[in-house]
Amino acid sequence: MVVVNDGWWSGDFAAEGAKMRCHAEGLASCEDESNERVKEARVAEAEFEGRLSAAFQSDPICSNVTLRGFGGRKHRISNPSTALEAGGAVADLEANGGYWLLIIDFVPESEKQSWSVTHE
């Protein structure tokens, strides 16, 4: 079984949340990707993704599950050795019975994360 973690989604979700909180506080340059809060949110998401990957790899219950990461063209994911490139690799998975897509609505300061999974 293959689970693909959509890091592109969770990274953008974290960054957009940081931008909204920045606007709520009346700070300038909220939309800028170089804004410290946005950068911190992306770093926190990447660190979370690394911990998630390590948990999958170390838990015997997940021994028959392969966790792959998808970061899209814009973002680097935390573990390039398990990364899927846009296009080819995803198409290969779809041709071989599909995969489970994990979507995490990542909020850096939250102890628990909202998520969903669908079969693609």
JOTAWO-V54651 format. One record per residue. N is the residue number from 0. RES is the residue in one letter. SS is DSSP state (hx for helix, st for strand, lp for the rest). PSI is psi in whole degrees, 0 to 359 (none if undefined). Layout:
n: [N/N]
res: [RES/RES]
ss: [SS/SS]
psi: [PSI/PSI]
This chain:
n: [0/1/2/3/4/5/6/7/8/9/10/11/12/13/14/15/16/17/18/19/20/21/22/23/24/25/26/27/28/29/30/31/32/33/34/35/36/37/38/39/40/41/42/43/44/45/46/47/48/49/50/51/52/53/54/55/56/57/58/59/60/61/62/63/64/65/66/67/68/69/70/71/72/73/74/75/76/77/78/79/80/81/82/83/84/85/86/87/88/89/90/91/92/93/94/95/96/97/98/99/100/101/102/103/104/105/106/107/108/109/110/111/112/113/114/115/116/117/118/119]
res: [M/V/V/V/N/D/G/W/W/S/G/D/F/A/A/E/G/A/K/M/R/C/H/A/E/G/L/A/S/C/E/D/E/S/N/E/R/V/K/E/A/R/V/A/E/A/E/F/E/G/R/L/S/A/A/F/Q/S/D/P/I/C/S/N/V/T/L/R/G/F/G/G/R/K/H/R/I/S/N/P/S/T/A/L/E/A/G/G/A/V/A/D/L/E/A/N/G/G/Y/W/L/L/I/I/D/F/V/P/E/S/E/K/Q/S/W/S/V/T/H/E]
ss: [lp/st/st/st/st/st/hx/hx/hx/hx/hx/hx/hx/hx/hx/hx/hx/hx/hx/hx/hx/hx/hx/hx/lp/lp/lp/lp/lp/lp/lp/lp/lp/lp/lp/hx/hx/hx/hx/hx/hx/hx/hx/hx/hx/hx/hx/hx/hx/hx/hx/hx/hx/hx/hx/hx/hx/hx/lp/hx/hx/hx/lp/lp/lp/st/st/st/st/st/lp/lp/lp/lp/lp/lp/lp/lp/lp/hx/hx/hx/st/st/lp/lp/lp/hx/hx/hx/hx/hx/hx/hx/hx/lp/lp/lp/lp/st/st/st/st/st/st/lp/lp/lp/lp/lp/lp/lp/lp/st/st/st/st/st/st/lp]
psi: [137/129/127/118/119/83/336/312/307/326/315/323/315/316/317/323/319/320/319/318/324/313/318/332/0/25/150/163/35/327/350/126/343/358/134/320/322/315/317/321/318/320/316/320/317/321/319/316/321/318/321/315/316/321/317/317/330/345/120/332/333/15/335/14/131/122/123/158/143/119/0/192/340/329/143/134/166/335/87/336/339/9/146/133/152/138/258/305/320/318/322/317/317/322/339/38/0/190/167/129/120/120/122/124/81/126/111/318/3/135/328/145/142/140/164/160/139/153/129/none]
